[in-house]
Amino acid sequence: MQEKVQRGTAEDRFTGAIESQTSRIPSSGYLAAAFGAIAASSILKIVGKDDWALFVGQCRRHFC
């Protein structure tokens, strides 16, 4: 795989491979995953699982 250069920075093979796979998923898929994580976190908070609600909420923030 060739290195791609965008705005002066080179992209290595690993990053290019990840990008080529994740670009196959439509943006609405990522949006649905984010809303699912928000709903799961809210439900966990309501049922009293505060630690798990925080964990799910933080995971959503890092992956979206």
Predicted model as a PDB file, atoms N, CA, C, CB and O in Angstrom, pLDDT in the B-factor column:
MODEL        1                                                                  
ATOM      1  N   MET A   1       0.846  -1.182   0.000  1.00 47.00           N  
ATOM      2  CA  MET A   1       0.000   0.000   0.000  1.00 47.00           C  
ATOM      3  C   MET A   1       0.888   1.240   0.000  1.00 47.00           C  
ATOM      4  CB  MET A   1      -0.960   0.001   1.223  1.00 47.00           C  
ATOM      5  O   MET A   1       1.861   1.311   0.750  1.00 47.00           O  
ATOM      6  N   GLN A   2       0.566   2.180  -0.808  1.00 51.00           N  
ATOM      7  CA  GLN A   2       1.362   3.395  -0.901  1.00 51.00           C  
ATOM      8  C   GLN A   2       0.974   4.350   0.218  1.00 51.00           C  
ATOM      9  CB  GLN A   2       1.179   4.066  -2.277  1.00 51.00           C  
ATOM     10  O   GLN A   2      -0.139   4.319   0.744  1.00 51.00           O  
ATOM     11  N   GLU A   3       1.929   5.194   0.558  1.00 54.00           N  
ATOM     12  CA  GLU A   3       1.642   6.208   1.560  1.00 54.00           C  
ATOM     13  C   GLU A   3       0.856   7.340   0.925  1.00 54.00           C  
ATOM     14  CB  GLU A   3       2.939   6.737   2.199  1.00 54.00           C  
ATOM     15  O   GLU A   3       1.193   7.808  -0.163  1.00 54.00           O  
ATOM     16  N   LYS A   4      -0.182   7.771   1.602  1.00 56.00           N  
ATOM     17  CA  LYS A   4      -0.970   8.909   1.128  1.00 56.00           C  
ATOM     18  C   LYS A   4      -0.492  10.159   1.856  1.00 56.00           C  
ATOM     19  CB  LYS A   4      -2.503   8.676   1.356  1.00 56.00           C  
ATOM     20  O   LYS A   4      -0.180  10.117   3.046  1.00 56.00           O  
ATOM     21  N   VAL A   5      -0.441  11.248   1.143  1.00 51.00           N  
ATOM     22  CA  VAL A   5      -0.038  12.506   1.754  1.00 51.00           C  
ATOM     23  C   VAL A   5      -1.195  13.488   1.622  1.00 51.00           C  
ATOM     24  CB  VAL A   5       1.263  13.070   1.094  1.00 51.00           C  
ATOM     25  O   VAL A   5      -1.661  13.786   0.522  1.00 51.00           O  
ATOM     26  N   GLN A   6      -1.644  13.982   2.767  1.00 57.00           N  
ATOM     27  CA  GLN A   6      -2.703  14.977   2.791  1.00 57.00           C  
ATOM     28  C   GLN A   6      -2.253  16.116   3.693  1.00 57.00           C  
ATOM     29  CB  GLN A   6      -4.054  14.364   3.282  1.00 57.00           C  
ATOM     30  O   GLN A   6      -1.914  15.904   4.857  1.00 57.00           O  
ATOM     31  N   ARG A   7      -2.253  17.292   3.160  1.00 62.00           N  
ATOM     32  CA  ARG A   7      -1.889  18.495   3.900  1.00 62.00           C  
ATOM     33  C   ARG A   7      -0.520  18.372   4.563  1.00 62.00           C  
ATOM     34  CB  ARG A   7      -2.940  18.795   4.948  1.00 62.00           C  
ATOM     35  O   ARG A   7      -0.318  18.856   5.677  1.00 62.00           O  
ATOM     36  N   GLY A   8       0.414  17.726   3.878  1.00 57.00           N  
ATOM     37  CA  GLY A   8       1.780  17.689   4.352  1.00 57.00           C  
ATOM     38  C   GLY A   8       2.110  16.579   5.333  1.00 57.00           C  
ATOM     39  O   GLY A   8       3.259  16.497   5.768  1.00 57.00           O  
ATOM     40  N   THR A   9       1.167  15.717   5.708  1.00 66.00           N  
ATOM     41  CA  THR A   9       1.470  14.624   6.624  1.00 66.00           C  
ATOM     42  C   THR A   9       1.327  13.299   5.906  1.00 66.00           C  
ATOM     43  CB  THR A   9       0.556  14.669   7.857  1.00 66.00           C  
ATOM     44  O   THR A   9       0.382  13.098   5.143  1.00 66.00           O  
ATOM     45  N   ALA A  10       2.260  12.393   6.148  1.00 70.00           N  
ATOM     46  CA  ALA A  10       2.237  11.073   5.515  1.00 70.00           C  
ATOM     47  C   ALA A  10       1.415  10.107   6.367  1.00 70.00           C  
ATOM     48  CB  ALA A  10       3.681  10.529   5.315  1.00 70.00           C  
ATOM     49  O   ALA A  10       1.416  10.183   7.596  1.00 70.00           O  
ATOM     50  N   GLU A  11       0.725   9.214   5.699  1.00 71.00           N  
ATOM     51  CA  GLU A  11      -0.103   8.222   6.374  1.00 71.00           C  
ATOM     52  C   GLU A  11       0.581   6.866   6.212  1.00 71.00           C  
ATOM     53  CB  GLU A  11      -1.571   8.200   5.794  1.00 71.00           C  
ATOM     54  O   GLU A  11       0.867   6.457   5.086  1.00 71.00           O  
ATOM     55  N   ASP A  12       0.851   6.161   7.313  1.00 83.00           N  
ATOM     56  CA  ASP A  12       1.528   4.876   7.196  1.00 83.00           C  
ATOM     57  C   ASP A  12       0.549   3.778   6.779  1.00 83.00           C  
ATOM     58  CB  ASP A  12       2.204   4.508   8.520  1.00 83.00           C  
ATOM     59  O   ASP A  12      -0.650   4.027   6.657  1.00 83.00           O  
ATOM     60  N   ARG A  13       1.056   2.578   6.564  1.00 87.00           N  
ATOM     61  CA  ARG A  13       0.233   1.475   6.077  1.00 87.00           C  
ATOM     62  C   ARG A  13      -0.876   1.114   7.052  1.00 87.00           C  
ATOM     63  CB  ARG A  13       1.094   0.262   5.811  1.00 87.00           C  
ATOM     64  O   ARG A  13      -2.017   0.890   6.645  1.00 87.00           O  
ATOM     65  N   PHE A  14      -0.547   1.055   8.337  1.00 89.00           N  
ATOM     66  CA  PHE A  14      -1.528   0.670   9.345  1.00 89.00           C  
ATOM     67  C   PHE A  14      -2.693   1.653   9.384  1.00 89.00           C  
ATOM     68  CB  PHE A  14      -0.869   0.583  10.720  1.00 89.00           C  
ATOM     69  O   PHE A  14      -3.855   1.246   9.372  1.00 89.00           O  
ATOM     70  N   THR A  15      -2.386   2.928   9.430  1.00 87.00           N  
ATOM     71  CA  THR A  15      -3.427   3.954   9.461  1.00 87.00           C  
ATOM     72  C   THR A  15      -4.258   3.924   8.184  1.00 87.00           C  
ATOM     73  CB  THR A  15      -2.805   5.342   9.654  1.00 87.00           C  
ATOM     74  O   THR A  15      -5.480   4.064   8.230  1.00 87.00           O  
ATOM     75  N   GLY A  16      -3.603   3.744   7.057  1.00 87.00           N  
ATOM     76  CA  GLY A  16      -4.317   3.662   5.786  1.00 87.00           C  
ATOM     77  C   GLY A  16      -5.250   2.463   5.731  1.00 87.00           C  
ATOM     78  O   GLY A  16      -6.352   2.558   5.192  1.00 87.00           O  
ATOM     79  N   ALA A  17      -4.813   1.326   6.291  1.00 88.00           N  
ATOM     80  CA  ALA A  17      -5.654   0.131   6.307  1.00 88.00           C  
ATOM     81  C   ALA A  17      -6.884   0.332   7.178  1.00 88.00           C  
ATOM     82  CB  ALA A  17      -4.859  -1.071   6.801  1.00 88.00           C  
ATOM     83  O   ALA A  17      -7.984  -0.074   6.804  1.00 88.00           O  
ATOM     84  N   ILE A  18      -6.704   0.956   8.335  1.00 88.00           N  
ATOM     85  CA  ILE A  18      -7.843   1.234   9.219  1.00 88.00           C  
ATOM     86  C   ILE A  18      -8.812   2.183   8.535  1.00 88.00           C  
ATOM     87  CB  ILE A  18      -7.366   1.831  10.562  1.00 88.00           C  
ATOM     88  O   ILE A  18     -10.023   1.962   8.556  1.00 88.00           O  
ATOM     89  N   GLU A  19      -8.289   3.224   7.939  1.00 88.00           N  
ATOM     90  CA  GLU A  19      -9.149   4.205   7.279  1.00 88.00           C  
ATOM     91  C   GLU A  19      -9.924   3.592   6.119  1.00 88.00           C  
ATOM     92  CB  GLU A  19      -8.319   5.376   6.782  1.00 88.00           C  
ATOM     93  O   GLU A  19     -11.090   3.925   5.903  1.00 88.00           O  
ATOM     94  N   SER A  20      -9.279   2.696   5.371  1.00 88.00           N  
ATOM     95  CA  SER A  20      -9.979   2.089   4.238  1.00 88.00           C  
ATOM     96  C   SER A  20     -11.117   1.185   4.706  1.00 88.00           C  
ATOM     97  CB  SER A  20      -8.999   1.290   3.375  1.00 88.00           C  
ATOM     98  O   SER A  20     -12.120   1.043   4.006  1.00 88.00           O  
ATOM     99  N   GLN A  21     -10.973   0.571   5.884  1.00 88.00           N  
ATOM    100  CA  GLN A  21     -12.042  -0.280   6.409  1.00 88.00           C  
ATOM    101  C   GLN A  21     -13.170   0.555   7.033  1.00 88.00           C  
ATOM    102  CB  GLN A  21     -11.475  -1.259   7.450  1.00 88.00           C  
ATOM    103  O   GLN A  21     -14.348   0.288   6.794  1.00 88.00           O  
ATOM    104  N   THR A  22     -12.805   1.555   7.824  1.00 85.00           N  
ATOM    105  CA  THR A  22     -13.831   2.348   8.495  1.00 85.00           C  
ATOM    106  C   THR A  22     -14.599   3.241   7.521  1.00 85.00           C  
ATOM    107  CB  THR A  22     -13.200   3.198   9.582  1.00 85.00           C  
ATOM    108  O   THR A  22     -15.733   3.629   7.803  1.00 85.00           O  
ATOM    109  N   SER A  23     -13.998   3.569   6.387  1.00 87.00           N  
ATOM    110  CA  SER A  23     -14.699   4.409   5.423  1.00 87.00           C  
ATOM    111  C   SER A  23     -15.841   3.652   4.737  1.00 87.00           C  
ATOM    112  CB  SER A  23     -13.719   4.935   4.377  1.00 87.00           C  
ATOM    113  O   SER A  23     -16.696   4.264   4.096  1.00 87.00           O  
ATOM    114  N   ARG A  24     -15.855   2.328   4.870  1.00 88.00           N  
ATOM    115  CA  ARG A  24     -16.938   1.536   4.278  1.00 88.00           C  
ATOM    116  C   ARG A  24     -18.241   1.663   5.060  1.00 88.00           C  
ATOM    117  CB  ARG A  24     -16.532   0.074   4.200  1.00 88.00           C  
ATOM    118  O   ARG A  24     -19.319   1.418   4.519  1.00 88.00           O  
ATOM    119  N   ILE A  25     -18.144   2.045   6.325  1.00 85.00           N  
ATOM    120  CA  ILE A  25     -19.336   2.189   7.172  1.00 85.00           C  
ATOM    121  C   ILE A  25     -19.886   3.602   6.985  1.00 85.00           C  
ATOM    122  CB  ILE A  25     -19.003   1.908   8.689  1.00 85.00           C  
ATOM    123  O   ILE A  25     -19.143   4.576   7.110  1.00 85.00           O  
ATOM    124  N   PRO A  26     -21.178   3.721   6.688  1.00 89.00           N  
ATOM    125  CA  PRO A  26     -21.735   5.061   6.514  1.00 89.00           C  
ATOM    126  C   PRO A  26     -21.736   5.841   7.834  1.00 89.00           C  
ATOM    127  CB  PRO A  26     -23.160   4.972   5.954  1.00 89.00           C  
ATOM    128  O   PRO A  26     -21.762   5.254   8.915  1.00 89.00           O  
ATOM    129  N   SER A  27     -21.706   7.134   7.728  1.00 86.00           N  
ATOM    130  CA  SER A  27     -21.693   7.998   8.914  1.00 86.00           C  
ATOM    131  C   SER A  27     -22.900   7.748   9.804  1.00 86.00           C  
ATOM    132  CB  SER A  27     -21.654   9.464   8.500  1.00 86.00           C  
ATOM    133  O   SER A  27     -22.808   7.883  11.025  1.00 86.00           O  
ATOM    134  N   SER A  28     -24.016   7.390   9.215  1.00 90.00           N  
ATOM    135  CA  SER A  28     -25.210   7.124  10.019  1.00 90.00           C  
ATOM    136  C   SER A  28     -25.006   5.921  10.942  1.00 90.00           C  
ATOM    137  CB  SER A  28     -26.418   6.888   9.109  1.00 90.00           C  
ATOM    138  O   SER A  28     -25.650   5.837  11.988  1.00 90.00           O  
ATOM    139  N   GLY A  29     -24.131   4.998  10.577  1.00 88.00           N  
ATOM    140  CA  GLY A  29     -23.813   3.863  11.446  1.00 88.00           C  
ATOM    141  C   GLY A  29     -23.105   4.323  12.710  1.00 88.00           C  
ATOM    142  O   GLY A  29     -23.414   3.855  13.807  1.00 88.00           O  
ATOM    143  N   TYR A  30     -22.157   5.238  12.558  1.00 85.00           N  
ATOM    144  CA  TYR A  30     -21.457   5.779  13.723  1.00 85.00           C  
ATOM    145  C   TYR A  30     -22.409   6.616  14.584  1.00 85.00           C  
ATOM    146  CB  TYR A  30     -20.247   6.632  13.278  1.00 85.00           C  
ATOM    147  O   TYR A  30     -22.338   6.584  15.813  1.00 85.00           O  
ATOM    148  N   LEU A  31     -23.284   7.351  13.936  1.00 89.00           N  
ATOM    149  CA  LEU A  31     -24.255   8.150  14.669  1.00 89.00           C  
ATOM    150  C   LEU A  31     -25.202   7.250  15.461  1.00 89.00           C  
ATOM    151  CB  LEU A  31     -25.048   9.046  13.707  1.00 89.00           C  
ATOM    152  O   LEU A  31     -25.520   7.552  16.611  1.00 89.00           O  
ATOM    153  N   ALA A  32     -25.653   6.157  14.867  1.00 91.00           N  
ATOM    154  CA  ALA A  32     -26.527   5.207  15.561  1.00 91.00           C  
ATOM    155  C   ALA A  32     -25.804   4.576  16.745  1.00 91.00           C  
ATOM    156  CB  ALA A  32     -27.014   4.112  14.593  1.00 91.00           C  
ATOM    157  O   ALA A  32     -26.403   4.393  17.805  1.00 91.00           O  
ATOM    158  N   ALA A  33     -24.530   4.243  16.583  1.00 87.00           N  
ATOM    159  CA  ALA A  33     -23.752   3.674  17.687  1.00 87.00           C  
ATOM    160  C   ALA A  33     -23.617   4.671  18.835  1.00 87.00           C  
ATOM    161  CB  ALA A  33     -22.360   3.245  17.196  1.00 87.00           C  
ATOM    162  O   ALA A  33     -23.676   4.289  20.003  1.00 87.00           O  
ATOM    163  N   ALA A  34     -23.436   5.944  18.502  1.00 86.00           N  
ATOM    164  CA  ALA A  34     -23.324   6.974  19.536  1.00 86.00           C  
ATOM    165  C   ALA A  34     -24.629   7.118  20.308  1.00 86.00           C  
ATOM    166  CB  ALA A  34     -22.932   8.318  18.914  1.00 86.00           C  
ATOM    167  O   ALA A  34     -24.624   7.186  21.537  1.00 86.00           O  
ATOM    168  N   PHE A  35     -25.753   7.165  19.583  1.00 91.00           N  
ATOM    169  CA  PHE A  35     -27.043   7.281  20.266  1.00 91.00           C  
ATOM    170  C   PHE A  35     -27.349   6.025  21.093  1.00 91.00           C  
ATOM    171  CB  PHE A  35     -28.166   7.526  19.242  1.00 91.00           C  
ATOM    172  O   PHE A  35     -27.958   6.120  22.158  1.00 91.00           O  
ATOM    173  N   GLY A  36     -26.934   4.866  20.612  1.00 90.00           N  
ATOM    174  CA  GLY A  36     -27.112   3.635  21.374  1.00 90.00           C  
ATOM    175  C   GLY A  36     -26.333   3.667  22.678  1.00 90.00           C  
ATOM    176  O   GLY A  36     -26.833   3.237  23.717  1.00 90.00           O  
ATOM    177  N   ALA A  37     -25.104   4.177  22.624  1.00 86.00           N  
ATOM    178  CA  ALA A  37     -24.287   4.292  23.831  1.00 86.00           C  
ATOM    179  C   ALA A  37     -24.889   5.300  24.808  1.00 86.00           C  
ATOM    180  CB  ALA A  37     -22.853   4.702  23.468  1.00 86.00           C  
ATOM    181  O   ALA A  37     -24.853   5.089  26.021  1.00 86.00           O  
ATOM    182  N   ILE A  38     -25.437   6.383  24.288  1.00 88.00           N  
ATOM    183  CA  ILE A  38     -26.089   7.376  25.150  1.00 88.00           C  
ATOM    184  C   ILE A  38     -27.290   6.750  25.842  1.00 88.00           C  
ATOM    185  CB  ILE A  38     -26.525   8.620  24.333  1.00 88.00           C  
ATOM    186  O   ILE A  38     -27.493   6.946  27.040  1.00 88.00           O  
ATOM    187  N   ALA A  39     -28.089   5.996  25.088  1.00 92.00           N  
ATOM    188  CA  ALA A  39     -29.273   5.342  25.667  1.00 92.00           C  
ATOM    189  C   ALA A  39     -28.856   4.309  26.712  1.00 92.00           C  
ATOM    190  CB  ALA A  39     -30.122   4.667  24.560  1.00 92.00           C  
ATOM    191  O   ALA A  39     -29.444   4.248  27.792  1.00 92.00           O  
ATOM    192  N   ALA A  40     -27.848   3.499  26.399  1.00 90.00           N  
ATOM    193  CA  ALA A  40     -27.379   2.484  27.344  1.00 90.00           C  
ATOM    194  C   ALA A  40     -26.857   3.133  28.619  1.00 90.00           C  
ATOM    195  CB  ALA A  40     -26.283   1.616  26.704  1.00 90.00           C  
ATOM    196  O   ALA A  40     -27.144   2.663  29.720  1.00 90.00           O  
ATOM    197  N   SER A  41     -26.097   4.203  28.475  1.00 89.00           N  
ATOM    198  CA  SER A  41     -25.565   4.909  29.633  1.00 89.00           C  
ATOM    199  C   SER A  41     -26.693   5.489  30.486  1.00 89.00           C  
ATOM    200  CB  SER A  41     -24.613   6.023  29.185  1.00 89.00           C  
ATOM    201  O   SER A  41     -26.639   5.432  31.715  1.00 89.00           O  
ATOM    202  N   SER A  42     -27.702   6.041  29.840  1.00 90.00           N  
ATOM    203  CA  SER A  42     -28.840   6.614  30.569  1.00 90.00           C  
ATOM    204  C   SER A  42     -29.610   5.538  31.330  1.00 90.00           C  
ATOM    205  CB  SER A  42     -29.780   7.343  29.601  1.00 90.00           C  
ATOM    206  O   SER A  42     -29.987   5.740  32.484  1.00 90.00           O  
ATOM    207  N   ILE A  43     -29.840   4.405  30.689  1.00 92.00           N  
ATOM    208  CA  ILE A  43     -30.558   3.306  31.343  1.00 92.00           C  
ATOM    209  C   ILE A  43     -29.764   2.788  32.538  1.00 92.00           C  
ATOM    210  CB  ILE A  43     -30.828   2.158  30.343  1.00 92.00           C  
ATOM    211  O   ILE A  43     -30.330   2.542  33.603  1.00 92.00           O  
ATOM    212  N   LEU A  44     -28.459   2.624  32.365  1.00 89.00           N  
ATOM    213  CA  LEU A  44     -27.627   2.167  33.475  1.00 89.00           C  
ATOM    214  C   LEU A  44     -27.653   3.157  34.638  1.00 89.00           C  
ATOM    215  CB  LEU A  44     -26.191   1.953  33.005  1.00 89.00           C  
ATOM    216  O   LEU A  44     -27.661   2.752  35.801  1.00 89.00           O  
ATOM    217  N   LYS A  45     -27.666   4.434  34.330  1.00 90.00           N  
ATOM    218  CA  LYS A  45     -27.729   5.466  35.373  1.00 90.00           C  
ATOM    219  C   LYS A  45     -29.058   5.394  36.115  1.00 90.00           C  
ATOM    220  CB  LYS A  45     -27.538   6.871  34.762  1.00 90.00           C  
ATOM    221  O   LYS A  45     -29.090   5.529  37.338  1.00 90.00           O  
ATOM    222  N   ILE A  46     -30.156   5.181  35.386  1.00 91.00           N  
ATOM    223  CA  ILE A  46     -31.485   5.109  36.001  1.00 91.00           C  
ATOM    224  C   ILE A  46     -31.596   3.917  36.947  1.00 91.00           C  
ATOM    225  CB  ILE A  46     -32.568   5.021  34.921  1.00 91.00           C  
ATOM    226  O   ILE A  46     -32.190   4.031  38.019  1.00 91.00           O  
ATOM    227  N   VAL A  47     -31.027   2.769  36.559  1.00 92.00           N  
ATOM    228  CA  VAL A  47     -31.144   1.562  37.383  1.00 92.00           C  
ATOM    229  C   VAL A  47     -30.096   1.514  38.501  1.00 92.00           C  
ATOM    230  CB  VAL A  47     -31.013   0.324  36.506  1.00 92.00           C  
ATOM    231  O   VAL A  47     -30.034   0.538  39.249  1.00 92.00           O  
ATOM    232  N   GLY A  48     -29.285   2.549  38.615  1.00 89.00           N  
ATOM    233  CA  GLY A  48     -28.359   2.641  39.736  1.00 89.00           C  
ATOM    234  C   GLY A  48     -26.973   2.090  39.493  1.00 89.00           C  
ATOM    235  O   GLY A  48     -26.198   1.967  40.442  1.00 89.00           O  
ATOM    236  N   LYS A  49     -26.635   1.761  38.289  1.00 88.00           N  
ATOM    237  CA  LYS A  49     -25.301   1.262  37.952  1.00 88.00           C  
ATOM    238  C   LYS A  49     -24.440   2.429  37.495  1.00 88.00           C  
ATOM    239  CB  LYS A  49     -25.371   0.161  36.850  1.00 88.00           C  
ATOM    240  O   LYS A  49     -24.052   2.512  36.330  1.00 88.00           O  
ATOM    241  N   ASP A  50     -24.148   3.323  38.422  1.00 86.00           N  
ATOM    242  CA  ASP A  50     -23.458   4.567  38.076  1.00 86.00           C  
ATOM    243  C   ASP A  50     -22.072   4.343  37.475  1.00 86.00           C  
ATOM    244  CB  ASP A  50     -23.335   5.432  39.298  1.00 86.00           C  
ATOM    245  O   ASP A  50     -21.693   5.023  36.521  1.00 86.00           O  
ATOM    246  N   ASP A  51     -21.314   3.392  38.027  1.00 86.00           N  
ATOM    247  CA  ASP A  51     -19.970   3.136  37.495  1.00 86.00           C  
ATOM    248  C   ASP A  51     -20.033   2.653  36.050  1.00 86.00           C  
ATOM    249  CB  ASP A  51     -19.239   2.102  38.361  1.00 86.00           C  
ATOM    250  O   ASP A  51     -19.245   3.094  35.213  1.00 86.00           O  
ATOM    251  N   TRP A  52     -20.959   1.755  35.756  1.00 87.00           N  
ATOM    252  CA  TRP A  52     -21.104   1.241  34.395  1.00 87.00           C  
ATOM    253  C   TRP A  52     -21.617   2.331  33.457  1.00 87.00           C  
ATOM    254  CB  TRP A  52     -22.053   0.033  34.374  1.00 87.00           C  
ATOM    255  O   TRP A  52     -21.200   2.406  32.302  1.00 87.00           O  
ATOM    256  N   ALA A  53     -22.519   3.171  33.954  1.00 87.00           N  
ATOM    257  CA  ALA A  53     -23.035   4.267  33.123  1.00 87.00           C  
ATOM    258  C   ALA A  53     -21.908   5.210  32.724  1.00 87.00           C  
ATOM    259  CB  ALA A  53     -24.140   5.046  33.870  1.00 87.00           C  
ATOM    260  O   ALA A  53     -21.845   5.664  31.582  1.00 87.00           O  
ATOM    261  N   LEU A  54     -21.025   5.499  33.663  1.00 85.00           N  
ATOM    262  CA  LEU A  54     -19.880   6.372  33.376  1.00 85.00           C  
ATOM    263  C   LEU A  54     -18.937   5.700  32.386  1.00 85.00           C  
ATOM    264  CB  LEU A  54     -19.123   6.728  34.677  1.00 85.00           C  
ATOM    265  O   LEU A  54     -18.426   6.351  31.474  1.00 85.00           O  
ATOM    266  N   PHE A  55     -18.706   4.398  32.561  1.00 86.00           N  
ATOM    267  CA  PHE A  55     -17.832   3.659  31.651  1.00 86.00           C  
ATOM    268  C   PHE A  55     -18.370   3.698  30.215  1.00 86.00           C  
ATOM    269  CB  PHE A  55     -17.684   2.203  32.123  1.00 86.00           C  
ATOM    270  O   PHE A  55     -17.625   3.994  29.280  1.00 86.00           O  
ATOM    271  N   VAL A  56     -19.651   3.401  30.045  1.00 81.00           N  
ATOM    272  CA  VAL A  56     -20.260   3.404  28.704  1.00 81.00           C  
ATOM    273  C   VAL A  56     -20.239   4.813  28.122  1.00 81.00           C  
ATOM    274  CB  VAL A  56     -21.718   2.868  28.756  1.00 81.00           C  
ATOM    275  O   VAL A  56     -19.960   4.990  26.937  1.00 81.00           O  
ATOM    276  N   GLY A  57     -20.527   5.804  28.938  1.00 72.00           N  
ATOM    277  CA  GLY A  57     -20.528   7.185  28.480  1.00 72.00           C  
ATOM    278  C   GLY A  57     -19.149   7.649  28.030  1.00 72.00           C  
ATOM    279  O   GLY A  57     -19.025   8.375  27.044  1.00 72.00           O  
ATOM    280  N   GLN A  58     -18.121   7.234  28.749  1.00 76.00           N  
ATOM    281  CA  GLN A  58     -16.765   7.613  28.356  1.00 76.00           C  
ATOM    282  C   GLN A  58     -16.320   6.877  27.112  1.00 76.00           C  
ATOM    283  CB  GLN A  58     -15.791   7.346  29.486  1.00 76.00           C  
ATOM    284  O   GLN A  58     -15.609   7.452  26.288  1.00 76.00           O  
ATOM    285  N   CYS A  59     -16.712   5.627  26.945  1.00 63.00           N  
ATOM    286  CA  CYS A  59     -16.362   4.884  25.734  1.00 63.00           C  
ATOM    287  C   CYS A  59     -16.986   5.555  24.513  1.00 63.00           C  
ATOM    288  CB  CYS A  59     -16.828   3.410  25.840  1.00 63.00           C  
ATOM    289  O   CYS A  59     -16.342   5.666  23.469  1.00 63.00           O  
ATOM    290  N   ARG A  60     -18.226   5.999  24.637  1.00 53.00           N  
ATOM    291  CA  ARG A  60     -18.895   6.667  23.532  1.00 53.00           C  
ATOM    292  C   ARG A  60     -18.116   7.903  23.130  1.00 53.00           C  
ATOM    293  CB  ARG A  60     -20.335   7.036  23.907  1.00 53.00           C  
ATOM    294  O   ARG A  60     -17.958   8.176  21.940  1.00 53.00           O  
ATOM    295  N   ARG A  61     -17.633   8.647  24.095  1.00 54.00           N  
ATOM    296  CA  ARG A  61     -16.930   9.890  23.800  1.00 54.00           C  
ATOM    297  C   ARG A  61     -15.608   9.623  23.071  1.00 54.00           C  
ATOM    298  CB  ARG A  61     -16.672  10.668  25.093  1.00 54.00           C  
ATOM    299  O   ARG A  61     -15.201  10.424  22.229  1.00 54.00           O  
ATOM    300  N   HIS A  62     -14.942   8.524  23.379  1.00 52.00           N  
ATOM    301  CA  HIS A  62     -13.652   8.247  22.766  1.00 52.00           C  
ATOM    302  C   HIS A  62     -13.755   7.672  21.360  1.00 52.00           C  
ATOM    303  CB  HIS A  62     -12.885   7.306  23.628  1.00 52.00           C  
ATOM    304  O   HIS A  62     -12.840   7.849  20.556  1.00 52.00           O  
ATOM    305  N   PHE A  63     -14.844   6.993  21.052  1.00 53.00           N  
ATOM    306  CA  PHE A  63     -14.949   6.336  19.771  1.00 53.00           C  
ATOM    307  C   PHE A  63     -15.756   7.115  18.744  1.00 53.00           C  
ATOM    308  CB  PHE A  63     -15.546   5.002  19.955  1.00 53.00           C  
ATOM    309  O   PHE A  63     -15.800   6.728  17.576  1.00 53.00           O  
ATOM    310  N   CYS A  64     -16.377   8.172  19.143  1.00 47.00           N  
ATOM    311  CA  CYS A  64     -17.231   8.906  18.189  1.00 47.00           C  
ATOM    312  C   CYS A  64     -16.613  10.221  17.814  1.00 47.00           C  
ATOM    313  CB  CYS A  64     -18.622   9.142  18.768  1.00 47.00           C  
ATOM    314  O   CYS A  64     -17.187  10.970  17.024  1.00 47.00           O  
TER     315      CYS A  64                                                      
ENDMDL                                                                          
END                                                                             
